Amino acid sequence: MFQNACPAYATTACIILARGGSKGVPGKNLRSIGGVSLVGRAIRAARAAEKVSVVYVSTDDAAIALEATLHGARIIERPAALSGDTASSEAGWLHAIPLVREDLPDLNTLVFLQCTSPFITGHDIDGCLAEMTDRETDCAISVVKDHSFLWRLDAHGRGVGINHNEREQRKRRQDLPQQYCESGAIYCVQLAPFLETGQRFCGSVALYPVDHPPIEIDSLQDFALCSQIAQAGERSEIPRERLAAVKAIVMDFDGVHTDNLVSTDQNGIESVRTSRGDGMGIAALRASGRYEMMILSKERNPVVLKRAEKLQLEVHHSVDDKVAALESWLAARDLGWDDLLYVGNDVNDRGAMEHSGLSACPSDSHPSILRLADWILPLPGGKGALRSMSDILMAAATS
């Protein structure tokens, strides 16, 4: 689970600007990619960074403030004068700093994240901060390697090469001078030079290359593309090495294998819906031979047993104390909590998720579980969440 805290000696904070007004895409910061809002994704990335102590969201919008609180951020009320189309990001950051320093008197480093870059990871943030420290610079930014042939117009409106000579033999792309494009996702600054200049580029600059898709969301088409990427099956905010370390997978039943709905006939007989795609994903995990697997449910309905039998999974049901049950189950297999990925969706899963080395939940889980989970799966329970988990785990295991 997330480890962010606010010790007295904390020196690094993250500030995310998320205003309510967006003319190009109304409600942009609350729109979801892979089951998580843009502001939620930025907060979760910052909370996953080991070097960030506290995450703040500066906003003028009550709905964004509520969403940000759900994902574990502290709220700074952004004045209307700093929330319009013409207000600079620097103005918003400078307004927030005195309020942050009330919590963190030793503050000396800041991370600024853009909600419009949905694939930021905690690893990226830590890397950008480390690059700034290692290079002894005043600031650092995330960049992507760029192999484009760049052009400009001359005084006559004719094309002229910028990083190549169009009058010479065409070079191969790999022979061009190394160049980088600003990704627009992460900006890190040392506090003193930032306050002195009021600019994100406040002196010497370190460049930190990232490999996430270089997309900044400004249109509905960008949303559609990013949604497809998020659900493609091989991308996760969890580092591959952490996924590859999983040795056991235990899943709740209702709301994880099912859509959390039940049909009851006049005789009180209940039926639930499950996903064939999820079944295929479970089959792939089982066939890999890499994982101990189990369904662990509080539910006393025999449908749990029948579904487990269909999936060829061990099942423990009618379990009220999931932590105690898991203690015994792991010990019998010579495994520890650090080896376990637990997938839950509601408050009765909290204890198991808090103990597990890695916790996950479907995108439609209870709000308290969404905040707790290390990994929010990009689809709802019973509608592909476990299939997406399987695809990502298998990709990590074979990479």
N, C-alpha and C positions, 0 to 999 in steps of 0.2 A: 504494500500500500504506500501511498504518498508519505514522504518524510519531512515536508516543509514545516518549519517551526519559526518562532520569532524570538531567539535568545537575545539577551542584552548585548552580546558582542556582534550581532549580525551586521554585516557590512554591505550586502548586495540585495537590492530589491528590484522587482519587475513592475513596470507601469504599462498598462494597456489602455489605450484610448478607444472608446466605443460610444460614439454619439448616436442618438436616436434617429436623426434626420439623414436620409440617403435618397437623393432624387433619382439616381440611376437605377438602383434596386431598392425599393421600399423595404424597410425592416431588415436590411442586409445582415446586420450583426447577430440577429436572432434566427436567421435561416440555417438549416441543418445541412451538414455534409457527413455522410456516414453515421447518421443518427445523433450527431452532436452539433450544437449551434457553433457558429464561427467564433463567438466570444468564448464559448465553453472550450473549444479546441485550443485556443491560445492560452487560456488559463491552465488547462491540464498540461500543456507542454511546459509552461513555466514551473508548475508544481512538481513536474517530473525531473527538473534540473537540480542536480545536487548542489550547485553553487548558489542557487537563489533561495533566500530565506523567506521572503514574503511576496505575495502577488497582490497588486492593486489594480482595480479597474476604475478609470475616471469616466463618468458618464453623466449625461443630463436626462436620462431616460429611466423611468421606474421599472419597466419590464426588463431592461438590460441589467439593471442593478439586481433584480430578483434572480435572474438567470446566472449572473456572475457569482452571487452568494451561494447558489446551489452548487457551483463547481469549486468553491473554496477560496474565492477572492475577497479582499476587503474593498469597500466602496469609498470612492472619493466623489463628492458631488461637483460636477463640472458646471461652471457658470454659463448661462446662455450666451454671454458675450464671447465665450471661447468655444462655442459649439456650432457655429455657423459654417457655411461652405468656405468662407474666406479665412477662417481661423487656422493658424499653422499648428502642426503637431508640436513644435517646440513650445508654443504658448501653453498648450495643455500640459505638457510635461513639467514646465517651470512652475505652473500653478500647483501641481501635485507635490512637488518636492518638499516644501515646508511641512506639509501634512505627514508625509512619509517620515521625515526626520523626527517628528514627535514620537513615532514608534521606534525608530532606529537612530538614536543619536550618533552612532558610529558609522552611519552610512557613508560609503565612499565610491560605490560602483552602482550603476543603473543599467538595467536591460529594458529596452523598449521593443515591444512586439506589435506587429500589425495583424489585426484580425483577418484581413483579406488574404493572408497566406495560410491556407488551412493545413499544410502538411509539416509544420514546424514540430520538432521533437525536443525533448529535454536534452538529449545528447548533442543536438545542434547548438543549443544555448550554452551548454557547458563548454563546447568546443570553441565557440566564438569568444567567450570570456577568457579561456585559456590562451587563445591566440593573442588577445590584447595584452595579457600579462607577459607571455613569453617574448613578444616583440617589443615590450615596453613602450606601447603607444598610448595615445590619449583616448582613442576610440577604436571600435572594430565593427565590421558589417558582414552580413552573410552575402555571399556571391555565388554565382554558378559559372562554370567555365563556358566560354563562348568561342565558337570557331567560325563566326560569320565574316563574310566579306562586307565591310562597311563602306558606305558612299555618302557624299555630300554634294550639294549643288554649288557650282562656281558662280561668278558674277553674271554669267550669261545663261544661267539656268541649266547648265550641262553637268552631267555626272562626273565626279572626280573621286578616285579611290582614297580612302582614309588610311586604312591599314594595309594597303597593297597598291602597287603601281599598275593601273589598268593598261598602260602602254607596253608593259613587259609580258613575257611568257607567264601564263596563269600558274600560280603556285598551288600545291596541294593544301587542303585545309590544315592538315597537321603540321605544315611547314610555316604557317603564319605565326607571328609573335604571340606568345601566350597572353590572352586577355580574358577579362571577367566582366560579367554583367551583374549589377546590383540586383539581388533577389527581392528586395523590398520586405523581407520578413523580420530580420533581427538587427537591431542597432544596440551596441554596448558603448557606454561612455564612462570615463572617470569623472566623478562628480565635480571636482574643482575646475578643470578646464571647461566643462559644459556650462557651469554657472558663469564663468568668466566671459565666454563667447556667446552663450545662448543658442548655439548651433550644434546639431548632432555630429557634424564633422568639425570637432573642436580642436584639432591639431593633427598629429601624426595618426595614420589610419592603418589598421591591420585588416587583412582580407581573409575571411574564413569560407572556403568552398563547401557548399552543401549539395546533396544529390537528390533532394526532394523536387517534385515537379515545379518548375519556375513559373507558377501561375498566380497572379494577383486578381482576385475576384472583383470585377467591375460590371459584370453583366449577367443576365440569366443564362446565357450560353456558357459563361465561365462556371456557373453553378452546376450546370448539367454535366460538363466535362469533369469537374472535380468529384461529383457524386459517382460517376462511373469509375474513376480512379480509386476512390475510397472503397468501392464494393467489388473491385476487380479480383480480390482474393489473395494478393501477395504483399499488401502494404499494411503496416501497422505502426502505431506510435511506440510500441514496445520494441526495444533493441533486439536484434536477431539472436545475440548470444544469450539473452534472458529467456527467450522463447525456446531456444535449443536446449536449455538446461532443464526443461520440464520433463519429469519422469512419470508423473501420475496426474490423471485428470478425473476430477469428481464433479458431478453435475447435479444440481437440483432438478426436479421434474417439472412441476407446474410453473409456467412462465419462462422456462428455458427450453425444454423439449416441446412444450405446448405454447399456444398463444394466450394462455392464462384464462381462457374462457371454458365453460363447461355447459353441456346440454343435459337437461334432466327431464326424463319422461314422466308420465303420470304415475309410474310405479317407483319413482325415485331412482331409477337406473341412470347413471351418469356416463357420458361419453365426452371425449376430448378430441382435438385436432392436432396432428403432428405433421412434420414436413418430410417428404420423401428425400428432398435435397439434404436435410440434416442427417437422415439415415445413411445416405451415401457418404457423407463426410465422416460419420462415426465409423462406418465400415472401413474407410481408408486408414483412419487412425488405428483401428484394431489390427488391420492387416499389416501395418508397418512393424508391429511387434515392439515398438519403442515405449509404449505407455501401459501402466496399470490403470484400469478405468473402472468407474463405478457410478451408478445413480444413487444418490442419497436424498431421500424425501421424507418429509413429515407426513405426507399424504397417506391415508390408509385405504385408498381406493385400489382394487385389484387391477385396474387399468395400468398402474405403474409396473406391476409384475409382468403383464402381458407385453407391454412395450419393451421392457428390458429383455424379455425372452426373444422378441423379434430382433433386437439389436445385438443379441448375444453378449449382453453386459451383466456383470454382477450388479445386484441391487440390494440396498438396505432401505426398507421403508418403515413407516410408523415410527420414525426416529425424532424425538423431541430435542435431545442434546446432541447436536451435530458435531460439536468440537470433541466431546468425549468419544463419539463413534469414530471419528477420524483419527484420533490419537491411537486407538487400538488397531485400526485398519492399516495405518502407516507403519506402526511398529512391527506388525506381523509380516510386512514386506521389506523390512530393513530400510525404510525410507523415513525422511524427516519432512517437516513442514516446508522447508525451502524447496523441496522437490515437487511440491504440489501446485497445480493450477486448479482453483476452485471456481466454478461458474454458478452464480446465484442471481436472484432477481428481486428479493424482498427482504424485509427486516429480519426474518428468522434465519437468513444466511449471513448476517453481519459477523457473528463470532467466527465462523469458518473462514470468511474472507479476510478478516483481520489477522488471522493466524497464518494464512497461506503465503507461500513465497510469491505467488502471482495470483491475482484475482481478476475475474472478468464477469461481465454481465451483458445481457441483450440491451439494445438501445431504448427499449420501452420499460426499463426497470423502474422500481420505486425511486423517487428523487434522492433519498438518503443513500441508496446503493449506487446510484450514478456518481455521486460525489466520492464515495469510498473506493470504488473499483479502480484498479490500475488500468484496466483495458475495457473500454466500452465497445462491444462488438457492433459492426455497422448495420445490423439488421435486427428486427424484433424477435422475441422468443417465439418458437414454433414457426417462424417464417424465414429461416435461413441463417439465423445467428450462429448455430453450431456448425453449419457448413462453411461459413466464412472463417470461423475459428480453425476448423480443420485445414482448410486451404492454406492459411497463413502459417500454422504450425508445421505442416508438411514442407512448405517452401523453406522455412527457417532450418528445418532438420536436414535438408538436402543441399543447402547452399554452401 
